[in-house]
């Protein structure tokens, strides 16, 4: 019998009626003759409430106790779904992360999965039982419950699929697949039948919210075939798979955007060896992640303006770190800007075709949109622009690369 892993997000299990609906979907997979492992998130809004409880008692609380609190949301959902399946006549039991166990490191609040022990789980599956696994949680080396960070249930599901050598991992959510861009902004966005792991990873890391980045990274590593589906509509979804499964590859598969960016410009920094290390070293020590970087050297070559981006949530911390280093760095002034957005075009077809970046730059220039920073990789081109041009840029680029539906 083939094993299928199904993952249901918070909106999919957001009420008792929706949990019953999930149970019916699971039953359909069982009736098709498959062994089924279901991974569930907490009911929508529950994790946020649990996080808020912790913050009200202690804004900087013990992370081990924080994990103990926030992991309970998935425990409730897994138990309720197991009950709903039993009511449909399906043998089922719930499993918590520590009961499998799903072993993780000790980075509480953002733990990484080390291994999944499946001997007992396989025996139960072979006996015809459906396993309902609480996502987002694991067991640390000290025997304490850990959580995997927001969106960690996706990662739990992919880890289960990899450990069980599952036929596929179905991710059920409130959208019906992966689109060429955000359909809320671009009405002509198209749903993709298939997308490569690499493209999905770039989309996820550059702002698309459909799948969690670490889950795509793990799927790519272990070649787990992912399918993104709607919990609320019986329509085909999007398959995330190897490049060789896609017969006709697009030059550009999708356009992502992220509003979570902020720009910092250091004006008139001394242009000498070691200055970049003096700037970015302290930021790294403060756990501030730097993304795009551009440098403009003055005419006399003695000073430079250095512009880079950080996460919007890290902007104030980054400013403080740099101001504390002013005496060492000797910059004239620091100019922050949080009203920016990063727009990226992604496609494995870029490897064998020239002119992708030129099309992007020309299209934005024709709309009077100024590019602030540029970065590229083998299958993506990203630009930073003023936030007010987000919708215009997305629609224009979507048309320019021939992605419009109809």
LINVENBEL-V487799 format. One record per pair of residues at least 24 apart in sequence whose ideal C-beta (glycine too) atoms are under 10 Angstrom apart, sorted by the first residue. I is the first residue (numbers start at 1). GAP is how many residues later the second one is. Records with the same first field share a line. If there is no record, write none. Layout:
I: GAP + GAP
This chain:
1: 32 + 33 + 34 + 35 + 124 + 125 + 127 + 166
2: 27 + 30 + 31 + 32 + 33 + 34 + 163 + 164 + 165 + 166
3: 31 + 32 + 33 + 34 + 119 + 122 + 128 + 157 + 158 + 161 + 162 + 163 + 164 + 165 + 166
4: 25 + 26 + 28 + 30 + 31 + 32 + 33 + 34 + 157 + 160 + 162 + 163 + 164 + 165 + 166 + 223
5: 30 + 31 + 32 + 33 + 34 + 126 + 128 + 151 + 152 + 153 + 154 + 155 + 156 + 157 + 158 + 159 + 161 + 162 + 163 + 164 + 165 + 166 + 219 + 221
6: 28 + 30 + 31 + 32 + 33 + 34 + 124 + 126 + 151 + 155 + 160 + 162 + 163 + 164 + 165 + 166 + 221 + 223
7: 30 + 31 + 32 + 33 + 34 + 126 + 128 + 146 + 147 + 148 + 149 + 150 + 151 + 153 + 154 + 162 + 163 + 164 + 165 + 166 + 208 + 219 + 222
8: 30 + 31 + 32 + 33 + 69 + 73 + 124 + 127 + 145 + 149 + 162 + 163 + 164 + 165 + 223
9: 30 + 31 + 32 + 33 + 35 + 126 + 142 + 144 + 145 + 162 + 163 + 164 + 165 + 166 + 222
10: 30 + 31 + 32 + 33 + 34 + 35 + 36 + 37 + 38 + 63 + 64 + 67 + 143 + 163 + 164
11: 30 + 32 + 33 + 34 + 161 + 162 + 163 + 164 + 220 + 221
12: 28 + 29 + 31 + 32 + 65 + 159 + 160 + 161 + 162 + 217 + 218 + 219 + 220
13: 27 + 28 + 29 + 30 + 31 + 33 + 61 + 63 + 64 + 65 + 67 + 68 + 71 + 159 + 218
14: 27 + 28 + 29 + 30 + 31 + 32 + 63 + 160 + 217
15: 28 + 29
16: 27 + 64 + 68
18: 25 + 26 + 213 + 214
19: 24 + 58 + 61 + 62 + 64 + 65 + 66
20: 60 + 61 + 64 + 65 + 67 + 68
21: 63 + 210 + 211
22: 55 + 58 + 59 + 62 + 63 + 110 + 150 + 209
23: 57 + 58 + 59 + 60 + 61 + 62 + 63 + 64 + 65 + 67 + 69 + 107 + 109
24: 60 + 61 + 64
25: 145 + 147 + 204 + 206 + 209
26: 55 + 58 + 59 + 62 + 64 + 66 + 104 + 106
27: 57 + 58 + 61 + 62 + 63 + 65 + 103
28: 206
29: 101 + 141
30: 55 + 58 + 59 + 60 + 61 + 62 + 98 + 100
31: 59
34: 91 + 132 + 133 + 134
35: 87 + 89 + 90 + 91 + 93 + 94 + 95 + 96 + 129 + 131 + 132
36: 49 + 54 + 56 + 89 + 93 + 94 + 95 + 96 + 130 + 134
37: 58 + 81 + 84 + 87 + 88 + 93 + 94 + 95 + 96 + 120 + 123 + 124 + 126 + 127 + 129 + 132
38: 39 + 40 + 43 + 44 + 47 + 54 + 56 + 57 + 92 + 93 + 94 + 95 + 97 + 119 + 122 + 132 + 134
39: 35 + 39 + 56 + 92 + 93 + 94 + 95 + 96 + 97 + 114 + 115 + 116 + 117 + 118 + 119 + 120 + 121 + 122 + 130 + 132
40: 33 + 34 + 35 + 36 + 37 + 38 + 39 + 40 + 41 + 42 + 54 + 92 + 93 + 94 + 95 + 96 + 113 + 116 + 117 + 132
41: 32 + 33 + 36 + 37 + 93 + 94 + 95 + 110 + 111 + 112 + 113 + 115 + 116 + 132
42: 28 + 29 + 30 + 31 + 32 + 33 + 34 + 35 + 36 + 92 + 93 + 94 + 111
43: 30 + 31 + 33 + 34 + 37
44: 29 + 130
45: 28
46: 24 + 26 + 27 + 28 + 30 + 31
47: 24 + 25 + 26 + 27 + 89 + 100 + 103 + 106
48: 25 + 102
49: 24
51: 99
62: 46
63: 43 + 44 + 45 + 46 + 47 + 48 + 81 + 83 + 84
64: 42 + 44 + 45 + 76 + 78 + 80 + 81 + 82
65: 43 + 79 + 80
66: 42 + 43 + 81
67: 41 + 42 + 43 + 44 + 69 + 70 + 71 + 73 + 77 + 78 + 79 + 80 + 81
68: 40 + 69 + 76 + 77 + 78 + 79
69: 76 + 78
70: 39 + 66 + 67 + 75 + 77 + 80
71: 25 + 26 + 27 + 63 + 64 + 65 + 66 + 67 + 74 + 75 + 76 + 77
72: 24 + 62 + 65 + 73
73: 61 + 62 + 63 + 64 + 74
74: 59 + 60 + 61 + 62 + 63 + 73 + 78 + 79 + 82
75: 59 + 62 + 70
76: 58
77: 55 + 57 + 58 + 76
78: 53 + 54 + 55 + 56 + 57 + 59
79: 53 + 55
80: 52
81: 49 + 51 + 53
82: 47 + 48 + 49 + 50
83: 49
84: 48
85: 44 + 45 + 47
86: 44
90: 38 + 39 + 40
91: 33 + 36 + 37 + 38 + 39
92: 32 + 37 + 38 + 39 + 40
93: 31 + 36 + 37 + 38 + 39
94: 37 + 38 + 39 + 40
95: 25 + 26 + 29 + 36 + 37 + 38 + 39 + 65
96: 37 + 38 + 41 + 42 + 43 + 49
97: 36 + 37 + 38 + 39 + 40 + 41 + 42 + 43 + 48 + 49 + 50 + 51 + 55 + 59
98: 36 + 39 + 40 + 41 + 42 + 45 + 46 + 47 + 48
99: 34 + 35 + 40
100: 31 + 33 + 34 + 38 + 39 + 56 + 60 + 63
101: 37 + 38 + 39 + 42
102: 31 + 32 + 33 + 35 + 36 + 37 + 44 + 46 + 54 + 57 + 58 + 61
103: 35 + 36 + 37 + 38 + 43
104: 33 + 34 + 35 + 36 + 37 + 41 + 42 + 43 + 44 + 48 + 55
105: 33 + 35 + 36 + 41
106: 34 + 35 + 36 + 38 + 40
107: 33 + 39 + 40 + 41 + 42
108: 32 + 34 + 36 + 37 + 38 + 39
109: 37 + 38 + 39 + 40 + 41
110: 36 + 37 + 38 + 39 + 40 + 42 + 104
111: 25 + 26 + 27 + 28 + 29 + 34 + 35 + 36 + 37 + 38 + 41 + 44
112: 26 + 34 + 36 + 37 + 40 + 43 + 102 + 106
113: 25 + 33 + 35 + 39 + 42 + 43 + 45 + 46 + 47 + 49 + 50 + 101 + 105
114: 24 + 25 + 26 + 27 + 45
115: 44 + 48
116: 40 + 43 + 44 + 45 + 46 + 47 + 48
117: 46
118: 42 + 45 + 46 + 47
121: 39 + 42 + 43
122: 41 + 42
125: 39
131: 29 + 33
133: 24 + 26 + 27
135: 24 + 25
148: 64 + 66 + 67
149: 63 + 65
150: 62
151: 53 + 58 + 60 + 61 + 62 + 63 + 64
152: 60 + 62 + 63
153: 59 + 62
154: 50 + 56 + 57 + 58 + 59 + 60 + 61 + 62 + 64 + 65 + 72
155: 56 + 57 + 58 + 59 + 60 + 61 + 62 + 63 + 64
156: 59 + 62
157: 55 + 58 + 61 + 62 + 67 + 69
158: 53 + 54 + 56 + 57 + 58 + 59 + 60 + 61 + 62 + 63 + 64 + 66 + 68
159: 55 + 56 + 59 + 60 + 63 + 65
160: 64
161: 54 + 57 + 58 + 61 + 63 + 64 + 65
162: 56 + 57 + 59 + 60 + 61 + 62
163: 59 + 61
164: 60
165: 57 + 59
166: 58 + 59
167: 57 + 58
168: 56 + 57 + 58 + 59 + 71 + 72 + 73
169: 46 + 49 + 50 + 55 + 56 + 57 + 58 + 71
170: 55 + 56 + 57 + 58 + 59 + 67
171: 39 + 40 + 41 + 44 + 48 + 55 + 56 + 57 + 58 + 60 + 66 + 67 + 69
172: 55 + 56 + 57 + 58 + 59 + 60 + 65
173: 36 + 37 + 38 + 55 + 56 + 57 + 58 + 59 + 64
174: 36 + 56 + 57 + 58
175: 34 + 35 + 53 + 54 + 55 + 56 + 57 + 58 + 62 + 63
176: 52 + 53 + 54 + 55 + 56 + 57 + 58 + 59 + 60 + 61 + 62
177: 33 + 50 + 51 + 52 + 53 + 58 + 59 + 60 + 61 + 62
178: 25 + 26 + 30 + 32 + 33 + 48 + 50 + 59 + 60 + 61 + 62 + 75 + 76
179: 24 + 29 + 31 + 59 + 75 + 76 + 224 + 226
180: 70 + 72 + 73 + 74 + 75 + 76 + 166 + 218 + 221 + 223 + 224 + 225
181: 27 + 73 + 74 + 75 + 76 + 162 + 164 + 213 + 214 + 216 + 217 + 220 + 222
182: 25 + 26 + 27 + 72 + 73 + 74 + 75 + 208 + 209 + 212 + 216
183: 222
184: 207
185: 70 + 72 + 205 + 206 + 207 + 208 + 209 + 210 + 213
186: 69 + 205 + 208 + 209 + 210 + 211 + 212 + 213 + 217 + 218 + 219
187: 208 + 211 + 217 + 218 + 219
188: 207 + 210 + 211 + 215 + 216 + 217 + 218
189: 65 + 66 + 205 + 206 + 209 + 214 + 215 + 216
190: 64 + 208 + 213 + 214 + 215 + 216
191: 37 + 44 + 45 + 46 + 47 + 214
192: 36 + 45 + 46 + 47 + 48 + 54 + 58 + 61 + 62 + 211
193: 43 + 44 + 45 + 46 + 53
194: 33 + 44 + 45 + 46 + 47 + 48 + 49 + 51 + 52 + 53 + 54 + 55 + 59
195: 31 + 33 + 43 + 44 + 45 + 46 + 48 + 51 + 55 + 58 + 59 + 151 + 152 + 153
196: 24 + 44 + 45 + 46 + 47 + 48 + 49 + 50 + 53 + 57 + 150 + 151 + 152 + 183
197: 24 + 26 + 27 + 28 + 29 + 43 + 44 + 45 + 46 + 151
198: 42 + 44 + 45 + 55 + 148 + 149 + 150 + 153 + 179 + 180 + 181 + 182
199: 41 + 44 + 47 + 50 + 51 + 53 + 54 + 55 + 147 + 148 + 149 + 150 + 180 + 181
200: 26 + 28 + 38 + 40 + 41 + 53 + 54 + 146
201: 39 + 145 + 178
202: 51 + 52 + 54 + 142 + 143 + 144 + 145 + 146 + 175 + 176 + 177 + 178 + 180
203: 37 + 50 + 51 + 52 + 53 + 141 + 143 + 177
204: 36 + 52
205: 51 + 53 + 139 + 141 + 175
206: 48 + 49 + 50 + 51 + 52 + 85 + 136 + 137 + 138 + 139 + 140 + 174 + 176
207: 48 + 49 + 50 + 51 + 52 + 53 + 54 + 134 + 135 + 136 + 137 + 175
208: 46 + 47 + 48 + 49 + 50 + 136 + 138
209: 47 + 49
210: 28 + 30
211: 27 + 29
215: 25
216: 24
243: 105 + 108
246: 102
249: 98 + 99 + 100 + 102 + 103
250: 97 + 98 + 99 + 151 + 152 + 153
251: 94 + 96 + 97 + 98 + 99 + 101 + 102 + 104 + 105 + 108 + 150 + 151 + 152
252: 93 + 94 + 95 + 96 + 97 + 98 + 101 + 104 + 107 + 108 + 127 + 128 + 129 + 145 + 146 + 148 + 149 + 150 + 151
253: 92 + 93 + 94 + 95 + 96 + 97 + 126 + 148 + 150
254: 90 + 91 + 92 + 93 + 126 + 144 + 147 + 149
255: 88 + 89 + 90 + 91 + 92 + 105 + 138 + 139 + 140 + 142 + 143 + 145 + 146 + 148
256: 86 + 87 + 88 + 89 + 90 + 124 + 126 + 138
257: 84 + 85 + 86 + 87 + 125 + 128 + 130 + 133 + 134 + 136 + 137 + 140
258: 33 + 51 + 53 + 54 + 82 + 83 + 84 + 85 + 86 + 124 + 126 + 132
259: 53 + 79 + 80 + 81 + 82 + 83 + 128 + 131
260: 49 + 50 + 51 + 52 + 53 + 54 + 78 + 81 + 82
261: 30 + 31 + 48 + 49 + 50 + 51 + 54 + 76 + 77 + 78 + 79 + 80 + 81 + 112 + 121 + 123 + 126
262: 46 + 47 + 48 + 49 + 50 + 51 + 52 + 53 + 54 + 56 + 57 + 74 + 75 + 76 + 77 + 78 + 122
263: 29 + 31 + 44 + 45 + 46 + 47 + 49 + 52 + 72 + 73 + 74 + 75 + 76 + 77 + 79 + 109 + 110 + 121 + 123
264: 24 + 26 + 42 + 43 + 44 + 45 + 46 + 51 + 54 + 55 + 58 + 70 + 71 + 72 + 73 + 74
265: 29 + 31 + 40 + 41 + 42 + 43 + 66 + 68 + 69 + 70 + 71 + 72 + 107 + 108
266: 29 + 38 + 39 + 40 + 41 + 42 + 56 + 60 + 63 + 64 + 65 + 66 + 67 + 68 + 69
267: 29 + 36 + 37 + 38 + 39 + 40 + 64 + 65 + 66 + 67 + 68
268: 30 + 34 + 35 + 36 + 37 + 38 + 62 + 63 + 64 + 65
269: 26 + 29 + 34 + 35 + 36 + 37 + 60 + 61 + 62 + 63
270: 32 + 33 + 34 + 59 + 60 + 61
271: 24 + 26 + 27 + 29 + 30 + 31 + 32 + 33 + 34 + 35
272: 30 + 31 + 32 + 58
275: 28 + 29 + 31 + 53 + 54 + 55 + 56
276: 28 + 30 + 32
278: 47 + 50 + 51 + 52
279: 27 + 29 + 42 + 43 + 46 + 49 + 50 + 52
280: 26 + 28
281: 40 + 44
282: 36 + 39 + 40 + 42 + 43 + 46 + 47
283: 25 + 27 + 31 + 34 + 35 + 38 + 39 + 42
284: 37
285: 36
286: 28 + 31 + 32 + 34 + 35 + 36 + 38
287: 27 + 30
288: 25 + 26 + 27 + 29 + 30 + 31 + 32 + 33 + 34
289: 25 + 29
290: 24 + 28
291: 51 + 82 + 84 + 91 + 93
292: 50 + 80 + 81 + 82 + 83 + 90 + 91 + 92
293: 80 + 82
294: 77 + 78 + 79 + 80 + 81 + 90
303: 27 + 28 + 29
304: 27
305: 26 + 27 + 30
306: 25
307: 28 + 30 + 65 + 66 + 77
308: 65 + 76
309: 28 + 31 + 33 + 63 + 64 + 66 + 73 + 75
310: 26 + 28
312: 26 + 28
337: 35 + 47 + 49 + 50
338: 49
339: 47 + 48 + 49
340: 32 + 33 + 44 + 45 + 46 + 47 + 48 + 49 + 50
341: 42 + 43 + 44 + 45 + 46 + 47 + 48 + 49 + 50 + 52 + 53
342: 30 + 31 + 33 + 40 + 41 + 42 + 43 + 48
343: 26 + 28 + 38 + 39 + 40 + 41 + 42 + 46 + 47 + 50 + 51 + 54
344: 31 + 32 + 33 + 36 + 37 + 38 + 39 + 53
345: 34 + 35 + 36 + 37 + 38 + 52 + 53 + 55 + 56 + 58
346: 31 + 33 + 34 + 35 + 36
347: 32 + 33 + 34 + 54 + 56
348: 30 + 31 + 32
349: 30
350: 26 + 27 + 28 + 29 + 30 + 31
351: 27 + 28
356: 24 + 25 + 45
357: 24 + 26
359: 38 + 41 + 42
360: 33 + 36 + 37 + 40 + 41
362: 38
363: 30 + 33 + 34 + 35 + 36 + 37 + 38
364: 25 + 28 + 29 + 32 + 33 + 36
366: 30 + 34
367: 25 + 26 + 28 + 29 + 30
368: 24
369: 24 + 27 + 28
